[in-house]
Amino acid sequence: MNRWIPLLGRDQPTPASLSTEGGLPVQVRRSDRARRMRLTVDAQGQATVVLPRRATLAQARAFVQAQSAWLERHAGKGRQAGASAQAHMQPDALGRPTRVLLRGEWIDLHWGGEGPLPLAANARTPQLAARLRELARVDAQQVINAQTHRLPRVPQRLSIRDQATRWGSLSGRGTLSLNWRLIMAPPDVLTYVVNHELAHLTHPNHSPAFWAEVERLMPGHDSHRRWLRRNGDLLRQVLPPD
């Protein structure tokens, strides 16, 4: 989640943090690459304002204050998602999760036993994440294969990652990158994100023509897009980042 605003200014010392009107702490980070101010809220609800090197502190403070409602709303969503995930995921004696989201359903994990997601008795959380990555790759490739005959070309490569802020992307070289956490969402949500990226093979922007292509590939996609907006923070909270 982020917001942008054009900015010019002078160098000034940067404080460790600012705060919103409601008292939410906002970390401050300067970046040589930033061309404008940017706000982010991570899955844990931590807010950050990224500043160009020449941004003034006064401009940064005014920007944070102007966006207080947005920051507090999204930070609250992240905290609620974290509480929901923790309520479902009490660890076992070895600190491993006993439940996980798989294709939209909470399932019980049986380490060393049978179940919908078999895992070795000596496996740990990274092995669980690796298994979910494998399943995400399988499901995504099936979507791509099903759409091949409807596309002008196909992705050159499928990359399964744990992006901090994106669910998918398509590079100029044709690499389709997908966030493995989508395997935790209902299957149609993963299908929507893959089709969203496939539509970029024809339209590299988000023009009306692009959205028409998404609808052609997946009629009724908007409900799955809304689901991801509402529940994306939860998917990022279920297991620690890679």
C-alpha positions in Angstrom: 0.0 0.0 0.0 1.5 3.4 -0.9 0.7 7.0 -1.9 2.8 9.4 -3.8 3.2 13.2 -4.1 5.7 15.3 -6.1 8.3 17.0 -4.0 11.3 19.4 -4.2 13.1 20.9 -1.3 16.4 21.2 0.7 18.5 18.8 2.7 17.6 18.7 6.4 18.4 16.3 9.2 15.9 13.5 9.4 14.2 12.5 12.7 13.8 8.9 13.6 10.1 9.1 13.3 7.1 11.4 12.8 3.5 10.7 13.9 0.0 11.0 12.5 -2.7 13.2 14.1 -3.9 10.1 16.0 -0.4 9.4 17.3 0.6 6.6 15.0 4.4 6.4 14.7 5.7 6.8 11.2 9.3 5.8 10.5 11.3 8.2 8.3 13.7 6.9 5.6 15.6 8.9 3.0 16.4 7.4 -0.4 18.7 8.5 -3.1 16.4 6.9 -5.6 13.2 8.5 -4.5 11.9 11.3 -6.6 8.8 12.1 -4.5 7.5 11.3 -1.0 6.0 7.9 -0.6 4.0 6.3 2.3 3.9 2.6 3.0 2.3 0.4 5.6 3.6 -3.1 5.9 1.7 -6.3 6.9 2.4 -5.7 10.5 0.9 -2.2 10.5 4.3 -0.3 10.6 4.0 3.0 8.7 7.0 4.5 6.9 7.5 7.7 4.9 10.2 7.5 2.2 11.8 10.9 1.4 14.0 12.1 -1.5 17.3 13.5 -0.3 16.2 17.0 -0.9 12.9 16.8 0.9 12.4 19.1 3.8 11.3 18.0 7.2 8.4 20.4 7.1 7.1 18.9 3.9 7.4 15.4 5.3 5.5 16.3 8.4 2.8 18.1 6.4 2.5 15.0 4.1 2.1 12.6 7.0 -0.5 14.8 8.7 -2.5 15.2 5.4 -2.5 11.4 5.0 -3.2 10.6 8.7 -6.6 9.0 8.0 -5.2 6.8 5.3 -2.2 5.7 7.4 -4.2 4.9 10.5 -6.8 3.0 8.5 -4.3 0.7 6.8 -2.2 0.3 9.9 -5.3 -0.8 11.8 -6.0 -3.4 9.0 -2.5 -4.8 9.4 -2.9 -5.2 13.2 -6.3 -6.8 12.8 -4.9 -9.3 10.2 -2.1 -10.2 12.6 -4.4 -10.9 15.4 -6.6 -13.0 13.2 -3.6 -15.1 12.0 -2.3 -15.6 15.6 -5.7 -16.7 16.7 -5.7 -19.5 14.1 -2.0 -20.5 14.5 -1.1 -21.6 17.9 2.4 -23.2 17.7 3.3 -26.7 18.7 6.1 -27.6 21.2 8.7 -27.0 18.6 7.4 -23.5 17.6 5.9 -24.8 14.4 2.4 -23.7 13.2 -0.4 -26.2 13.8 -2.7 -24.7 11.1 -2.2 -22.9 7.9 -4.3 -21.3 5.1 -4.4 -23.4 2.0 -6.6 -22.4 -1.0 -8.9 -20.3 1.2 -9.4 -22.8 4.0 -7.7 -23.2 7.4 -6.3 -26.7 7.6 -4.7 -28.6 10.5 -1.0 -29.5 10.0 0.1 -33.0 11.1 3.9 -32.9 11.2 5.0 -36.4 10.4 1.4 -37.6 9.9 -1.1 -37.7 7.1 -3.3 -34.8 6.0 -4.0 -32.5 3.1 -0.4 -31.1 3.4 1.9 -33.9 4.5 5.1 -32.8 6.2 8.1 -34.7 7.6 8.2 -35.1 11.3 11.5 -33.2 11.5 10.5 -30.4 9.1 10.3 -26.8 10.3 8.4 -23.7 9.2 10.8 -23.0 6.2 10.0 -26.4 4.8 6.3 -25.6 5.1 6.8 -22.4 3.2 8.8 -24.2 0.5 5.9 -26.7 0.1 3.4 -23.9 -0.3 5.7 -22.3 -2.9 5.7 -25.6 -4.9 1.9 -25.7 -4.8 1.7 -22.0 -5.9 3.9 -22.8 -8.9 1.8 -25.8 -9.9 -1.5 -23.8 -9.7 -0.1 -20.8 -11.5 1.3 -22.9 -14.3 -2.0 -24.6 -14.8 -3.7 -21.2 -15.3 -1.0 -20.2 -17.8 -1.4 -23.4 -19.7 -5.1 -23.0 -19.9 -4.8 -19.6 -21.4 -2.0 -20.2 -23.8 -4.3 -20.5 -26.9 -5.9 -17.1 -26.0 -2.7 -15.1 -25.7 -0.5 -13.4 -28.3 2.6 -14.9 -26.6 3.3 -16.6 -23.3 5.6 -15.7 -20.4 9.2 -16.7 -20.8 9.5 -17.8 -17.2 7.5 -18.2 -14.0 9.1 -17.0 -10.8 7.5 -17.7 -7.4 8.6 -15.1 -4.8 7.6 -13.5 -1.6 7.2 -9.8 -2.7 6.8 -7.4 0.2 4.2 -5.2 -1.6 3.1 -6.9 -4.8 1.1 -10.0 -5.6 2.4 -10.3 -9.1 4.4 -8.6 -11.9 5.4 -9.0 -15.5 8.9 -7.9 -16.5 9.9 -6.5 -19.9 11.7 -9.7 -20.6 8.5 -11.7 -20.1 9.1 -13.1 -16.6 5.8 -13.5 -14.7 6.5 -13.2 -10.9 3.9 -14.4 -8.5 3.7 -14.1 -4.7 3.6 -17.6 -3.3 1.2 -16.5 -0.5 -1.6 -16.5 -3.1 -1.8 -20.3 -2.6 -3.4 -19.4 0.7 -6.2 -17.5 -1.0 -9.3 -19.0 -2.6 -8.2 -20.5 -5.9 -10.0 -17.9 -8.0 -7.9 -15.2 -6.4 -4.6 -16.7 -7.6 -6.2 -17.3 -11.0 -7.2 -13.6 -11.1 -3.6 -12.4 -10.3 -2.1 -14.7 -13.0 -4.6 -13.4 -15.5 -3.9 -9.8 -14.5 -0.3 -10.3 -15.3 -1.1 -12.2 -18.5 -3.1 -9.2 -19.7 0.1 -7.2 -19.4 1.4 -9.2 -22.3 -0.9 -7.2 -24.5 -1.3 -4.0 -22.5 1.7 -3.0 -20.4 -0.4 -0.3 -18.5 -3.6 -0.2 -16.6 -5.7 1.5 -19.3 -9.4 0.7 -19.9 -8.1 -1.7 -22.7 -6.0 -3.5 -20.1 -9.0 -4.1 -17.8 -11.1 -5.2 -20.7 -8.4 -7.8 -21.5 -8.5 -9.0 -17.9 -12.2 -9.4 -18.1 -11.9 -11.3 -21.4 -9.5 -13.7 -19.8 -11.4 -14.0 -16.5 -15.0 -12.7 -16.6 -16.2 -11.5 -13.2 -12.6 -10.9 -12.0 -13.5 -7.8 -9.9 -14.9 -9.8 -7.0 -11.6 -11.7 -6.6 -9.7 -8.4 -6.9 -11.8 -7.0 -4.1 -11.2 -10.1 -2.0 -7.5 -9.6 -2.2 -7.8 -5.9 -1.3 -9.7 -6.9 1.8 -7.7 -9.9 2.9 -4.2 -9.4 1.5 -2.8 -8.4 4.9 -3.9 -11.7 6.4 -2.0 -13.7 3.8 1.2 -11.8 4.6 0.8 -12.5 8.3 0.2 -16.3 8.3 3.9 -17.2 8.0 7.1 -15.1 8.4 8.7 -13.5 5.4 11.2 -15.5 3.5 
